[in-house]
Amino acid sequence: MVFTHLPVELLDAICQRGQAVDLAVLSRTCSSIYPVAQRRLYRHLSISSTSHNLQAIITLTQKPELAQHVRTFSLRVDSSTIFKPFLQLVGAALSRMSELISLDLFVDPSASWMLSDASCTYPRLSRFSSSFPFDSHLAKFLTKTEALLELEVDSTLPNNLPVPALPTRSIPHLSQFVGSPHVARAIVPGRPVESIHLPSGDLTVEDVIALGNSTSHVVVLGATTNSSPLQVLESLVQHMPFLVYLRIMTTCDFSEPPQQSFYEQTAKALTSLSDLKGFELAGLHWGSAQKDTQDAGRVWQSQPLMGDVVGAEDIDIDSELFYAY
């Protein structure tokens, strides 16, 4: 049988195993193979200045039918080398990628306006990560992503900037958030967020209370706080009692090394979190062991570990939660 006479399903299976350079060559062989190879060639796009493939954006705007084949799209460029006309082309291309599943946009943070060009909806988009702040452009974009599960926004902006209102019906299935405490308070409450990562900013007791209003149990939390770690822990016990993995970085100024009572109170608070399996405070891991009794929970050491983690054998390193943590 002539290769070009194979069923489309078989051609698609063959192209699925090809590398980008192979698909590009294969698409030029004949008209019957062209659409199959092109569909696979543009399915997963990772574009960056270092990859020297920015031309793909121009191709997507000139041939909008190709944009509909894109499932994962990643753009990482240095803002100092990219000009507004190029970003406008990116916005035009995005407006035709209605079948996206994953989207990464790391460009000039002030260029969130490119999302406003998105005239379509994204019913399959489950992951969105960007360098954009949570502004009106991003908020409007999120109203078109009803299937979104994971969201990352810029976490470095000051807390005094206004946060736009996000309709309660938007992103109803969100389970993971990465950003600042300031933005988390606007997004997490009322949504089933289980994993929260706040790489910058100041987590306060008021933030903990607000984030505890997630409609699901928060099981993973990583944050930085200027407050007393004990105050934050006590608030977490009350408002996030189902935590499994917890990491707290603190900038709290200890004028003197913590006393033994500090470690004992910390261990007591950790014991109250019966599902907790891993805890890190200011880069130090705390050890624990499963209780010998039938009661659920763990016994935590009254001081951080400097070496191997006691009880580490009880942590499931293959779990998705462990990798998220």
Backbone hydrogen bonds, N-H to C=O, Kabsch-Sander energy under -0.5 kcal/mol:
donor,donor_aa,acceptor,acceptor_aa,energy
5,H,2,V,-2.0
6,L,3,F,-1.5
11,L,7,P,-2.1
12,D,8,V,-2.6
13,A,9,E,-1.9
14,I,10,L,-2.3
15,C,11,L,-2.5
16,Q,12,D,-1.6
17,R,13,A,-0.6
17,R,14,I,-1.1
18,G,15,C,-1.4
23,L,19,Q,-2.7
24,A,20,A,-2.3
25,V,21,V,-1.6
26,L,22,D,-2.9
27,S,23,L,-2.3
28,R,25,V,-1.3
29,T,26,L,-1.6
30,C,26,L,-0.5
33,I,30,C,-0.5
34,Y,30,C,-1.6
37,A,33,I,-2.6
38,Q,34,Y,-2.7
39,R,35,P,-1.9
40,R,36,V,-1.6
41,L,37,A,-2.5
42,Y,38,Q,-1.9
43,R,40,R,-0.9
44,H,40,R,-0.5
45,L,43,R,-0.5
45,L,72,T,-2.9
47,I,74,S,-3.5
49,S,76,R,-1.0
52,H,48,S,-0.6
52,H,49,S,-0.8
53,N,48,S,-1.0
56,A,53,N,-1.7
57,I,54,L,-1.5
58,I,54,L,-0.7
59,T,55,Q,-2.0
60,L,56,A,-2.2
61,T,57,I,-1.6
62,Q,58,I,-2.1
63,K,59,T,-2.2
66,L,63,K,-2.2
67,A,63,K,-0.6
68,Q,64,P,-0.7
69,H,66,L,-1.9
70,V,67,A,-1.1
71,R,43,R,-3.3
72,T,43,R,-1.9
73,F,102,S,-2.2
74,S,45,L,-2.2
75,L,104,D,-2.3
76,R,47,I,-2.4
77,V,106,F,-1.8
79,S,77,V,-0.5
81,T,78,D,-1.9
82,I,78,D,-0.5
82,I,79,S,-0.5
86,F,83,F,-0.9
87,L,83,F,-1.5
88,Q,84,K,-2.3
89,L,85,P,-1.6
90,V,86,F,-2.0
91,G,87,L,-2.3
92,A,88,Q,-2.1
93,A,89,L,-2.5
94,L,90,V,-2.7
95,S,91,G,-1.6
96,R,93,A,-1.6
97,M,94,L,-1.4
98,S,96,R,-1.4
100,L,97,M,-1.4
101,I,71,R,-3.9
102,S,71,R,-1.9
103,L,127,R,-2.2
104,D,73,F,-2.7
105,L,129,S,-2.5
106,F,75,L,-3.2
107,V,105,L,-0.6
111,A,108,D,-2.4
112,S,109,P,-0.6
114,M,111,A,-2.1
115,L,112,S,-1.9
116,S,113,W,-1.6
117,D,114,M,-1.0
118,A,115,L,-1.4
119,S,117,D,-1.1
122,Y,144,K,-2.9
125,L,122,Y,-1.0
126,S,101,I,-2.6
127,R,101,I,-1.5
128,F,150,E,-2.3
129,S,103,L,-2.6
130,S,152,E,-1.6
131,S,105,L,-1.9
135,D,133,P,-1.7
139,A,135,D,-2.6
140,K,136,S,-2.1
141,F,137,H,-1.9
142,L,138,L,-2.3
143,T,139,A,-0.9
143,T,140,K,-0.6
144,K,141,F,-1.9
145,T,142,L,-1.5
147,A,122,Y,-0.5
148,L,145,T,-1.7
149,L,126,S,-2.4
150,E,126,S,-2.3
151,L,176,Q,-2.2
152,E,128,F,-2.1
153,V,178,V,-2.3
154,D,132,F,-2.9
161,L,158,P,-1.2
170,S,167,P,-1.9
171,I,142,L,-0.6
174,L,171,I,-1.3
175,S,149,L,-2.8
176,Q,149,L,-2.3
177,F,195,S,-2.5
178,V,151,L,-2.2
179,G,197,H,-2.1
184,A,180,S,-2.7
185,R,181,P,-2.0
186,A,183,V,-1.2
187,I,183,V,-1.1
187,I,184,A,-0.6
188,V,184,A,-2.8
190,G,213,N,-2.1
191,R,188,V,-2.1
193,V,191,R,-2.1
194,E,175,S,-2.3
195,S,175,S,-2.2
196,I,220,V,-2.5
197,H,177,F,-2.6
198,L,222,G,-3.4
200,S,179,G,-0.6
203,L,201,G,-0.5
203,L,224,T,-2.9
204,T,202,D,-0.6
208,V,204,T,-2.1
209,I,205,V,-2.2
210,A,206,E,-2.0
211,L,207,D,-3.2
212,G,208,V,-1.8
213,N,210,A,-1.7
214,S,211,L,-1.4
215,T,191,R,-1.5
216,S,191,R,-0.6
219,V,194,E,-2.4
219,V,217,H,-0.6
220,V,194,E,-2.0
221,L,245,Y,-1.9
222,G,196,I,-2.1
223,A,247,R,-2.2
224,T,198,L,-0.6
225,T,249,M,-2.5
227,S,203,L,-0.5
232,V,228,S,-1.9
233,L,229,P,-2.7
234,E,230,L,-2.7
235,S,231,Q,-1.7
236,L,232,V,-2.4
237,V,233,L,-2.4
238,Q,234,E,-1.1
239,H,235,S,-2.5
240,M,236,L,-2.9
243,L,240,M,-1.2
244,V,219,V,-3.0
245,Y,219,V,-2.3
246,L,278,G,-2.3
247,R,221,L,-2.5
248,I,280,E,-3.0
249,M,223,A,-2.8
251,T,225,T,-2.4
252,C,225,T,-0.6
254,F,252,C,-0.9
255,S,253,D,-0.9
262,F,259,Q,-1.0
263,Y,259,Q,-1.2
264,E,260,Q,-2.3
265,Q,261,S,-2.5
266,T,262,F,-2.1
267,A,263,Y,-2.6
268,K,264,E,-2.1
269,A,265,Q,-2.2
270,L,266,T,-2.5
271,T,267,A,-2.1
272,S,268,K,-1.1
273,L,269,A,-0.5
273,L,270,L,-1.4
274,S,272,S,-1.3
275,D,241,P,-0.5
276,L,273,L,-1.5
277,K,244,V,-3.3
278,G,244,V,-1.7
280,E,246,L,-2.0
281,L,284,L,-2.6
282,A,248,I,-3.3
284,L,281,L,-2.0
285,H,305,L,-0.5
286,W,279,F,-2.1
287,G,303,Q,-0.5
288,S,310,V,-2.3
289,A,299,V,-1.8
291,K,297,G,-1.5
299,V,289,A,-3.0
300,W,298,R,-0.5
301,Q,287,G,-2.6
305,L,285,H,-4.3
310,V,308,D,-0.6
312,A,309,V,-1.7
314,D,311,G,-1.9
315,I,312,A,-1.7
317,I,315,I,-1.2
319,S,316,D,-1.4
323,Y,319,S,-1.5
324,A,320,E,-2.2
325,Y,321,L,-2.3
